[in-house]
């Protein structure tokens, strides 16, 4: 089995790495939040447009 070669040290390293990585991601996102509000303010409309387009394609594919 593959779990035979995974020691307790590997699991500890993975847990510490994951914890620190998530903390870093949260800190980085919080630091960049004002920039995101400025540059990506209209992206919700783009997302809604893409979802609507995909929905229309799905509907027309079922009808025709």
mmCIF file of the N, C-alpha and C atoms, coordinates in Angstrom:
data_MODEL
# 
_entry.id   MODEL 
# 
loop_
_atom_site.group_PDB 
_atom_site.id 
_atom_site.type_symbol 
_atom_site.label_atom_id 
_atom_site.label_alt_id 
_atom_site.label_comp_id 
_atom_site.label_asym_id 
_atom_site.label_entity_id 
_atom_site.label_seq_id 
_atom_site.pdbx_PDB_ins_code 
_atom_site.Cartn_x 
_atom_site.Cartn_y 
_atom_site.Cartn_z 
_atom_site.occupancy 
_atom_site.B_iso_or_equiv 
_atom_site.pdbx_formal_charge 
_atom_site.auth_seq_id 
_atom_site.auth_comp_id 
_atom_site.auth_asym_id 
_atom_site.auth_atom_id 
_atom_site.pdbx_PDB_model_num 
ATOM 1   N N  . UNK A 1 1  ? 0.824   -1.190 0.000   1.00 0.00 ? 1  UNK A N  1 
ATOM 2   C CA . UNK A 1 1  ? 0.000   0.000  0.000   1.00 0.00 ? 1  UNK A CA 1 
ATOM 3   C C  . UNK A 1 1  ? 0.863   1.247  0.000   1.00 0.00 ? 1  UNK A C  1 
ATOM 4   N N  . UNK A 1 2  ? 0.252   2.333  -0.416  1.00 0.00 ? 2  UNK A N  1 
ATOM 5   C CA . UNK A 1 2  ? 0.993   3.584  -0.499  1.00 0.00 ? 2  UNK A CA 1 
ATOM 6   C C  . UNK A 1 2  ? 1.195   4.223  0.870   1.00 0.00 ? 2  UNK A C  1 
ATOM 7   N N  . UNK A 1 3  ? 0.308   3.948  1.828   1.00 0.00 ? 3  UNK A N  1 
ATOM 8   C CA . UNK A 1 3  ? 0.421   4.551  3.159   1.00 0.00 ? 3  UNK A CA 1 
ATOM 9   C C  . UNK A 1 3  ? 1.540   3.952  3.990   1.00 0.00 ? 3  UNK A C  1 
ATOM 10  N N  . UNK A 1 4  ? 2.156   2.878  3.528   1.00 0.00 ? 4  UNK A N  1 
ATOM 11  C CA . UNK A 1 4  ? 3.234   2.254  4.279   1.00 0.00 ? 4  UNK A CA 1 
ATOM 12  C C  . UNK A 1 4  ? 4.433   3.185  4.421   1.00 0.00 ? 4  UNK A C  1 
ATOM 13  N N  . UNK A 1 5  ? 4.652   4.046  3.441   1.00 0.00 ? 5  UNK A N  1 
ATOM 14  C CA . UNK A 1 5  ? 5.845   4.879  3.416   1.00 0.00 ? 5  UNK A CA 1 
ATOM 15  C C  . UNK A 1 5  ? 5.599   6.278  3.974   1.00 0.00 ? 5  UNK A C  1 
ATOM 16  N N  . UNK A 1 6  ? 4.397   6.565  4.409   1.00 0.00 ? 6  UNK A N  1 
ATOM 17  C CA . UNK A 1 6  ? 4.094   7.877  4.976   1.00 0.00 ? 6  UNK A CA 1 
ATOM 18  C C  . UNK A 1 6  ? 4.208   7.775  6.491   1.00 0.00 ? 6  UNK A C  1 
ATOM 19  N N  . UNK A 1 7  ? 5.215   8.458  7.014   1.00 0.00 ? 7  UNK A N  1 
ATOM 20  C CA . UNK A 1 7  ? 5.469   8.386  8.453   1.00 0.00 ? 7  UNK A CA 1 
ATOM 21  C C  . UNK A 1 7  ? 4.724   9.498  9.190   1.00 0.00 ? 7  UNK A C  1 
ATOM 22  N N  . UNK A 1 8  ? 4.807   9.452  10.498  1.00 0.00 ? 8  UNK A N  1 
ATOM 23  C CA . UNK A 1 8  ? 4.183   10.487 11.325  1.00 0.00 ? 8  UNK A CA 1 
ATOM 24  C C  . UNK A 1 8  ? 4.803   11.853 11.037  1.00 0.00 ? 8  UNK A C  1 
ATOM 25  N N  . UNK A 1 9  ? 6.093   11.860 10.765  1.00 0.00 ? 9  UNK A N  1 
ATOM 26  C CA . UNK A 1 9  ? 6.766   13.118 10.433  1.00 0.00 ? 9  UNK A CA 1 
ATOM 27  C C  . UNK A 1 9  ? 6.211   13.753 9.174   1.00 0.00 ? 9  UNK A C  1 
ATOM 28  N N  . UNK A 1 10 ? 5.872   12.926 8.193   1.00 0.00 ? 10 UNK A N  1 
ATOM 29  C CA . UNK A 1 10 ? 5.271   13.444 6.967   1.00 0.00 ? 10 UNK A CA 1 
ATOM 30  C C  . UNK A 1 10 ? 3.925   14.098 7.258   1.00 0.00 ? 10 UNK A C  1 
ATOM 31  N N  . UNK A 1 11 ? 3.112   13.444 8.094   1.00 0.00 ? 11 UNK A N  1 
ATOM 32  C CA . UNK A 1 11 ? 1.792   13.993 8.429   1.00 0.00 ? 11 UNK A CA 1 
ATOM 33  C C  . UNK A 1 11 ? 1.919   15.304 9.194   1.00 0.00 ? 11 UNK A C  1 
ATOM 34  N N  . UNK A 1 12 ? 2.889   15.373 10.104  1.00 0.00 ? 12 UNK A N  1 
ATOM 35  C CA . UNK A 1 12 ? 3.116   16.609 10.858  1.00 0.00 ? 12 UNK A CA 1 
ATOM 36  C C  . UNK A 1 12 ? 3.544   17.726 9.918   1.00 0.00 ? 12 UNK A C  1 
ATOM 37  N N  . UNK A 1 13 ? 4.474   17.435 9.024   1.00 0.00 ? 13 UNK A N  1 
ATOM 38  C CA . UNK A 1 13 ? 4.920   18.431 8.056   1.00 0.00 ? 13 UNK A CA 1 
ATOM 39  C C  . UNK A 1 13 ? 3.753   18.906 7.190   1.00 0.00 ? 13 UNK A C  1 
ATOM 40  N N  . UNK A 1 14 ? 2.935   17.974 6.717   1.00 0.00 ? 14 UNK A N  1 
ATOM 41  C CA . UNK A 1 14 ? 1.791   18.339 5.874   1.00 0.00 ? 14 UNK A CA 1 
ATOM 42  C C  . UNK A 1 14 ? 0.818   19.231 6.636   1.00 0.00 ? 14 UNK A C  1 
ATOM 43  N N  . UNK A 1 15 ? 0.539   18.924 7.883   1.00 0.00 ? 15 UNK A N  1 
ATOM 44  C CA . UNK A 1 15 ? -0.397  19.724 8.681   1.00 0.00 ? 15 UNK A CA 1 
ATOM 45  C C  . UNK A 1 15 ? 0.152   21.129 8.932   1.00 0.00 ? 15 UNK A C  1 
ATOM 46  N N  . UNK A 1 16 ? 1.439   21.219 9.288   1.00 0.00 ? 16 UNK A N  1 
ATOM 47  C CA . UNK A 1 16 ? 2.050   22.529 9.530   1.00 0.00 ? 16 UNK A CA 1 
ATOM 48  C C  . UNK A 1 16 ? 2.086   23.335 8.241   1.00 0.00 ? 16 UNK A C  1 
ATOM 49  N N  . UNK A 1 17 ? 2.477   22.714 7.151   1.00 0.00 ? 17 UNK A N  1 
ATOM 50  C CA . UNK A 1 17 ? 2.548   23.399 5.872   1.00 0.00 ? 17 UNK A CA 1 
ATOM 51  C C  . UNK A 1 17 ? 1.175   23.918 5.460   1.00 0.00 ? 17 UNK A C  1 
ATOM 52  N N  . UNK A 1 18 ? 0.153   23.083 5.563   1.00 0.00 ? 18 UNK A N  1 
ATOM 53  C CA . UNK A 1 18 ? -1.192  23.485 5.173   1.00 0.00 ? 18 UNK A CA 1 
ATOM 54  C C  . UNK A 1 18 ? -1.687  24.636 6.039   1.00 0.00 ? 18 UNK A C  1 
ATOM 55  N N  . UNK A 1 19 ? -1.458  24.559 7.336   1.00 0.00 ? 19 UNK A N  1 
ATOM 56  C CA . UNK A 1 19 ? -1.897  25.614 8.244   1.00 0.00 ? 19 UNK A CA 1 
ATOM 57  C C  . UNK A 1 19 ? -1.229  26.947 7.907   1.00 0.00 ? 19 UNK A C  1 
ATOM 58  N N  . UNK A 1 20 ? 0.082   26.918 7.748   1.00 0.00 ? 20 UNK A N  1 
ATOM 59  C CA . UNK A 1 20 ? 0.809   28.147 7.429   1.00 0.00 ? 20 UNK A CA 1 
ATOM 60  C C  . UNK A 1 20 ? 0.420   28.688 6.056   1.00 0.00 ? 20 UNK A C  1 
ATOM 61  N N  . UNK A 1 21 ? 0.185   27.816 5.098   1.00 0.00 ? 21 UNK A N  1 
ATOM 62  C CA . UNK A 1 21 ? -0.199  28.240 3.760   1.00 0.00 ? 21 UNK A CA 1 
ATOM 63  C C  . UNK A 1 21 ? -1.562  28.924 3.777   1.00 0.00 ? 21 UNK A C  1 
ATOM 64  N N  . UNK A 1 22 ? -2.516  28.375 4.504   1.00 0.00 ? 22 UNK A N  1 
ATOM 65  C CA . UNK A 1 22 ? -3.854  28.979 4.589   1.00 0.00 ? 22 UNK A CA 1 
ATOM 66  C C  . UNK A 1 22 ? -3.778  30.326 5.310   1.00 0.00 ? 22 UNK A C  1 
ATOM 67  N N  . UNK A 1 23 ? -2.974  30.417 6.355   1.00 0.00 ? 23 UNK A N  1 
ATOM 68  C CA . UNK A 1 23 ? -2.809  31.692 7.052   1.00 0.00 ? 23 UNK A CA 1 
ATOM 69  C C  . UNK A 1 23 ? -2.202  32.732 6.119   1.00 0.00 ? 23 UNK A C  1 
ATOM 70  N N  . UNK A 1 24 ? -1.202  32.342 5.347   1.00 0.00 ? 24 UNK A N  1 
ATOM 71  C CA . UNK A 1 24 ? -0.578  33.264 4.395   1.00 0.00 ? 24 UNK A CA 1 
ATOM 72  C C  . UNK A 1 24 ? -1.570  33.709 3.326   1.00 0.00 ? 24 UNK A C  1 
ATOM 73  N N  . UNK A 1 25 ? -2.389  32.778 2.816   1.00 0.00 ? 25 UNK A N  1 
ATOM 74  C CA . UNK A 1 25 ? -3.389  33.151 1.819   1.00 0.00 ? 25 UNK A CA 1 
ATOM 75  C C  . UNK A 1 25 ? -4.396  34.146 2.376   1.00 0.00 ? 25 UNK A C  1 
ATOM 76  N N  . UNK A 1 26 ? -4.852  33.922 3.593   1.00 0.00 ? 26 UNK A N  1 
ATOM 77  C CA . UNK A 1 26 ? -5.816  34.837 4.212   1.00 0.00 ? 26 UNK A CA 1 
ATOM 78  C C  . UNK A 1 26 ? -5.190  36.214 4.417   1.00 0.00 ? 26 UNK A C  1 
ATOM 79  N N  . UNK A 1 27 ? -3.964  36.264 4.885   1.00 0.00 ? 27 UNK A N  1 
ATOM 80  C CA . UNK A 1 27 ? -3.274  37.531 5.101   1.00 0.00 ? 27 UNK A CA 1 
ATOM 81  C C  . UNK A 1 27 ? -3.078  38.269 3.778   1.00 0.00 ? 27 UNK A C  1 
ATOM 82  N N  . UNK A 1 28 ? -2.672  37.554 2.761   1.00 0.00 ? 28 UNK A N  1 
ATOM 83  C CA . UNK A 1 28 ? -2.440  38.161 1.459   1.00 0.00 ? 28 UNK A CA 1 
ATOM 84  C C  . UNK A 1 28 ? -3.736  38.695 0.859   1.00 0.00 ? 28 UNK A C  1 
ATOM 85  N N  . UNK A 1 29 ? -4.816  37.938 0.990   1.00 0.00 ? 29 UNK A N  1 
ATOM 86  C CA . UNK A 1 29 ? -6.099  38.389 0.461   1.00 0.00 ? 29 UNK A CA 1 
ATOM 87  C C  . UNK A 1 29 ? -6.571  39.637 1.201   1.00 0.00 ? 29 UNK A C  1 
ATOM 88  N N  . UNK A 1 30 ? -6.426  39.650 2.519   1.00 0.00 ? 30 UNK A N  1 
ATOM 89  C CA . UNK A 1 30 ? -6.853  40.806 3.307   1.00 0.00 ? 30 UNK A CA 1 
ATOM 90  C C  . UNK A 1 30 ? -6.040  42.036 2.938   1.00 0.00 ? 30 UNK A C  1 
ATOM 91  N N  . UNK A 1 31 ? -4.765  41.858 2.683   1.00 0.00 ? 31 UNK A N  1 
ATOM 92  C CA . UNK A 1 31 ? -3.896  42.969 2.319   1.00 0.00 ? 31 UNK A CA 1 
ATOM 93  C C  . UNK A 1 31 ? -4.269  43.534 0.947   1.00 0.00 ? 31 UNK A C  1 
ATOM 94  N N  . UNK A 1 32 ? -4.691  42.688 0.023   1.00 0.00 ? 32 UNK A N  1 
ATOM 95  C CA . UNK A 1 32 ? -5.001  43.116 -1.337  1.00 0.00 ? 32 UNK A CA 1 
ATOM 96  C C  . UNK A 1 32 ? -6.475  43.443 -1.558  1.00 0.00 ? 32 UNK A C  1 
ATOM 97  N N  . UNK A 1 33 ? -7.309  43.355 -0.553  1.00 0.00 ? 33 UNK A N  1 
ATOM 98  C CA . UNK A 1 33 ? -8.749  43.571 -0.719  1.00 0.00 ? 33 UNK A CA 1 
ATOM 99  C C  . UNK A 1 33 ? -9.090  44.942 -1.309  1.00 0.00 ? 33 UNK A C  1 
ATOM 100 N N  . UNK A 1 34 ? -8.461  46.039 -0.869  1.00 0.00 ? 34 UNK A N  1 
ATOM 101 C CA . UNK A 1 34 ? -8.795  47.330 -1.491  1.00 0.00 ? 34 UNK A CA 1 
ATOM 102 C C  . UNK A 1 34 ? -8.457  47.387 -2.979  1.00 0.00 ? 34 UNK A C  1 
ATOM 103 N N  . UNK A 1 35 ? -7.383  46.739 -3.369  1.00 0.00 ? 35 UNK A N  1 
ATOM 104 C CA . UNK A 1 35 ? -6.996  46.709 -4.784  1.00 0.00 ? 35 UNK A CA 1 
ATOM 105 C C  . UNK A 1 35 ? -8.011  45.908 -5.580  1.00 0.00 ? 35 UNK A C  1 
ATOM 106 N N  . UNK A 1 36 ? -8.495  44.802 -5.020  1.00 0.00 ? 36 UNK A N  1 
ATOM 107 C CA . UNK A 1 36 ? -9.487  43.976 -5.704  1.00 0.00 ? 36 UNK A CA 1 
ATOM 108 C C  . UNK A 1 36 ? -10.776 44.748 -5.920  1.00 0.00 ? 36 UNK A C  1 
ATOM 109 N N  . UNK A 1 37 ? -11.193 45.542 -4.936  1.00 0.00 ? 37 UNK A N  1 
ATOM 110 C CA . UNK A 1 37 ? -12.416 46.331 -5.073  1.00 0.00 ? 37 UNK A CA 1 
ATOM 111 C C  . UNK A 1 37 ? -12.282 47.346 -6.201  1.00 0.00 ? 37 UNK A C  1 
ATOM 112 N N  . UNK A 1 38 ? -11.100 47.889 -6.394  1.00 0.00 ? 38 UNK A N  1 
ATOM 113 C CA . UNK A 1 38 ? -10.890 48.892 -7.438  1.00 0.00 ? 38 UNK A CA 1 
ATOM 114 C C  . UNK A 1 38 ? -10.827 48.265 -8.826  1.00 0.00 ? 38 UNK A C  1 
ATOM 115 N N  . UNK A 1 39 ? -10.028 47.226 -8.987  1.00 0.00 ? 39 UNK A N  1 
ATOM 116 C CA . UNK A 1 39 ? -9.787  46.658 -10.314 1.00 0.00 ? 39 UNK A CA 1 
ATOM 117 C C  . UNK A 1 39 ? -10.851 45.662 -10.762 1.00 0.00 ? 39 UNK A C  1 
ATOM 118 N N  . UNK A 1 40 ? -11.526 44.992 -9.844  1.00 0.00 ? 40 UNK A N  1 
ATOM 119 C CA . UNK A 1 40 ? -12.459 43.938 -10.209 1.00 0.00 ? 40 UNK A CA 1 
ATOM 120 C C  . UNK A 1 40 ? -13.892 44.272 -9.808  1.00 0.00 ? 40 UNK A C  1 
ATOM 121 N N  . UNK A 1 41 ? -14.239 45.553 -9.852  1.00 0.00 ? 41 UNK A N  1 
ATOM 122 C CA . UNK A 1 41 ? -15.563 45.961 -9.389  1.00 0.00 ? 41 UNK A CA 1 
ATOM 123 C C  . UNK A 1 41 ? -16.679 45.504 -10.327 1.00 0.00 ? 41 UNK A C  1 
ATOM 124 N N  . UNK A 1 42 ? -16.435 45.380 -11.635 1.00 0.00 ? 42 UNK A N  1 
ATOM 125 C CA . UNK A 1 42 ? -17.491 45.011 -12.567 1.00 0.00 ? 42 UNK A CA 1 
ATOM 126 C C  . UNK A 1 42 ? -17.499 43.557 -12.990 1.00 0.00 ? 42 UNK A C  1 
ATOM 127 N N  . UNK A 1 43 ? -16.701 42.741 -12.366 1.00 0.00 ? 43 UNK A N  1 
ATOM 128 C CA . UNK A 1 43 ? -16.600 41.355 -12.807 1.00 0.00 ? 43 UNK A CA 1 
ATOM 129 C C  . UNK A 1 43 ? -17.845 40.543 -12.511 1.00 0.00 ? 43 UNK A C  1 
ATOM 130 N N  . UNK A 1 44 ? -18.665 40.983 -11.559 1.00 0.00 ? 44 UNK A N  1 
ATOM 131 C CA . UNK A 1 44 ? -19.895 40.243 -11.258 1.00 0.00 ? 44 UNK A CA 1 
ATOM 132 C C  . UNK A 1 44 ? -20.827 40.267 -12.469 1.00 0.00 ? 44 UNK A C  1 
ATOM 133 N N  . UNK A 1 45 ? -20.823 41.370 -13.220 1.00 0.00 ? 45 UNK A N  1 
ATOM 134 C CA . UNK A 1 45 ? -21.658 41.446 -14.417 1.00 0.00 ? 45 UNK A CA 1 
ATOM 135 C C  . UNK A 1 45 ? -21.141 40.525 -15.515 1.00 0.00 ? 45 UNK A C  1 
ATOM 136 N N  . UNK A 1 46 ? -19.841 40.416 -15.632 1.00 0.00 ? 46 UNK A N  1 
ATOM 137 C CA . UNK A 1 46 ? -19.255 39.480 -16.595 1.00 0.00 ? 46 UNK A CA 1 
ATOM 138 C C  . UNK A 1 46 ? -19.621 38.047 -16.233 1.00 0.00 ? 46 UNK A C  1 
ATOM 139 N N  . UNK A 1 47 ? -19.531 37.705 -14.975 1.00 0.00 ? 47 UNK A N  1 
ATOM 140 C CA . UNK A 1 47 ? -19.892 36.363 -14.524 1.00 0.00 ? 47 UNK A CA 1 
ATOM 141 C C  . UNK A 1 47 ? -21.363 36.067 -14.791 1.00 0.00 ? 47 UNK A C  1 
ATOM 142 N N  . UNK A 1 48 ? -22.230 37.019 -14.490 1.00 0.00 ? 48 UNK A N  1 
ATOM 143 C CA . UNK A 1 48 ? -23.660 36.837 -14.767 1.00 0.00 ? 48 UNK A CA 1 
ATOM 144 C C  . UNK A 1 48 ? -23.921 36.683 -16.260 1.00 0.00 ? 48 UNK A C  1 
ATOM 145 N N  . UNK A 1 49 ? -23.204 37.430 -17.080 1.00 0.00 ? 49 UNK A N  1 
ATOM 146 C CA . UNK A 1 49 ? -23.347 37.311 -18.525 1.00 0.00 ? 49 UNK A CA 1 
ATOM 147 C C  . UNK A 1 49 ? -22.925 35.942 -19.036 1.00 0.00 ? 49 UNK A C  1 
ATOM 148 N N  . UNK A 1 50 ? -21.831 35.433 -18.525 1.00 0.00 ? 50 UNK A N  1 
ATOM 149 C CA . UNK A 1 50 ? -21.356 34.110 -18.945 1.00 0.00 ? 50 UNK A CA 1 
ATOM 150 C C  . UNK A 1 50 ? -22.336 33.027 -18.512 1.00 0.00 ? 50 UNK A C  1 
ATOM 151 N N  . UNK A 1 51 ? -22.839 33.126 -17.278 1.00 0.00 ? 51 UNK A N  1 
ATOM 152 C CA . UNK A 1 51 ? -23.813 32.139 -16.787 1.00 0.00 ? 51 UNK A CA 1 
ATOM 153 C C  . UNK A 1 51 ? -25.082 32.192 -17.626 1.00 0.00 ? 51 UNK A C  1 
ATOM 154 N N  . UNK A 1 52 ? -25.553 33.408 -17.951 1.00 0.00 ? 52 UNK A N  1 
ATOM 155 C CA . UNK A 1 52 ? -26.748 33.549 -18.787 1.00 0.00 ? 52 UNK A CA 1 
ATOM 156 C C  . UNK A 1 52 ? -26.517 32.957 -20.173 1.00 0.00 ? 52 UNK A C  1 
ATOM 157 N N  . UNK A 1 53 ? -25.371 33.234 -20.755 1.00 0.00 ? 53 UNK A N  1 
ATOM 158 C CA . UNK A 1 53 ? -25.048 32.688 -22.073 1.00 0.00 ? 53 UNK A CA 1 
ATOM 159 C C  . UNK A 1 53 ? -25.029 31.161 -22.047 1.00 0.00 ? 53 UNK A C  1 
ATOM 160 N N  . UNK A 1 54 ? -24.398 30.577 -21.055 1.00 0.00 ? 54 UNK A N  1 
ATOM 161 C CA . UNK A 1 54 ? -24.359 29.116 -20.951 1.00 0.00 ? 54 UNK A CA 1 
ATOM 162 C C  . UNK A 1 54 ? -25.755 28.538 -20.747 1.00 0.00 ? 54 UNK A C  1 
ATOM 163 N N  . UNK A 1 55 ? -26.577 29.217 -19.952 1.00 0.00 ? 55 UNK A N  1 
ATOM 164 C CA . UNK A 1 55 ? -27.947 28.768 -19.745 1.00 0.00 ? 55 UNK A CA 1 
ATOM 165 C C  . UNK A 1 55 ? -28.738 28.814 -21.051 1.00 0.00 ? 55 UNK A C  1 
ATOM 166 N N  . UNK A 1 56 ? -28.590 29.887 -21.815 1.00 0.00 ? 56 UNK A N  1 
ATOM 167 C CA . UNK A 1 56 ? -29.302 30.002 -23.097 1.00 0.00 ? 56 UNK A CA 1 
ATOM 168 C C  . UNK A 1 56 ? -28.842 28.936 -24.083 1.00 0.00 ? 56 UNK A C  1 
ATOM 169 N N  . UNK A 1 57 ? -27.561 28.666 -24.129 1.00 0.00 ? 57 UNK A N  1 
ATOM 170 C CA . UNK A 1 57 ? -27.053 27.610 -25.001 1.00 0.00 ? 57 UNK A CA 1 
ATOM 171 C C  . UNK A 1 57 ? -27.646 26.266 -24.591 1.00 0.00 ? 57 UNK A C  1 
ATOM 172 N N  . UNK A 1 58 ? -27.707 26.008 -23.297 1.00 0.00 ? 58 UNK A N  1 
ATOM 173 C CA . UNK A 1 58 ? -28.290 24.765 -22.798 1.00 0.00 ? 58 UNK A CA 1 
ATOM 174 C C  . UNK A 1 58 ? -29.764 24.658 -23.172 1.00 0.00 ? 58 UNK A C  1 
ATOM 175 N N  . UNK A 1 59 ? -30.504 25.742 -22.999 1.00 0.00 ? 59 UNK A N  1 
ATOM 176 C CA . UNK A 1 59 ? -31.944 25.733 -23.309 1.00 0.00 ? 59 UNK A CA 1 
ATOM 177 C C  . UNK A 1 59 ? -32.164 25.522 -24.798 1.00 0.00 ? 59 UNK A C  1 
ATOM 178 N N  . UNK A 1 60 ? -31.455 26.265 -25.636 1.00 0.00 ? 60 UNK A N  1 
ATOM 179 C CA . UNK A 1 60 ? -31.634 26.122 -27.085 1.00 0.00 ? 60 UNK A CA 1 
ATOM 180 C C  . UNK A 1 60 ? -31.169 24.759 -27.589 1.00 0.00 ? 60 UNK A C  1 
ATOM 181 N N  . UNK A 1 61 ? -30.171 24.168 -26.940 1.00 0.00 ? 61 UNK A N  1 
ATOM 182 C CA . UNK A 1 61 ? -29.721 22.844 -27.346 1.00 0.00 ? 61 UNK A CA 1 
ATOM 183 C C  . UNK A 1 61 ? -30.790 21.800 -27.028 1.00 0.00 ? 61 UNK A C  1 
ATOM 184 N N  . UNK A 1 62 ? -31.543 21.996 -25.954 1.00 0.00 ? 62 UNK A N  1 
ATOM 185 C CA . UNK A 1 62 ? -32.608 21.059 -25.606 1.00 0.00 ? 62 UNK A CA 1 
ATOM 186 C C  . UNK A 1 62 ? -33.841 21.255 -26.494 1.00 0.00 ? 62 UNK A C  1 
ATOM 187 N N  . UNK A 1 63 ? -34.120 22.505 -26.888 1.00 0.00 ? 63 UNK A N  1 
ATOM 188 C CA . UNK A 1 63 ? -35.318 22.804 -27.675 1.00 0.00 ? 63 UNK A CA 1 
ATOM 189 C C  . UNK A 1 63 ? -35.136 22.370 -29.130 1.00 0.00 ? 63 UNK A C  1 
ATOM 190 N N  . UNK A 1 64 ? -33.981 22.656 -29.700 1.00 0.00 ? 64 UNK A N  1 
ATOM 191 C CA . UNK A 1 64 ? -33.773 22.365 -31.128 1.00 0.00 ? 64 UNK A CA 1 
ATOM 192 C C  . UNK A 1 64 ? -33.013 21.101 -31.304 1.00 0.00 ? 64 UNK A C  1 
# 
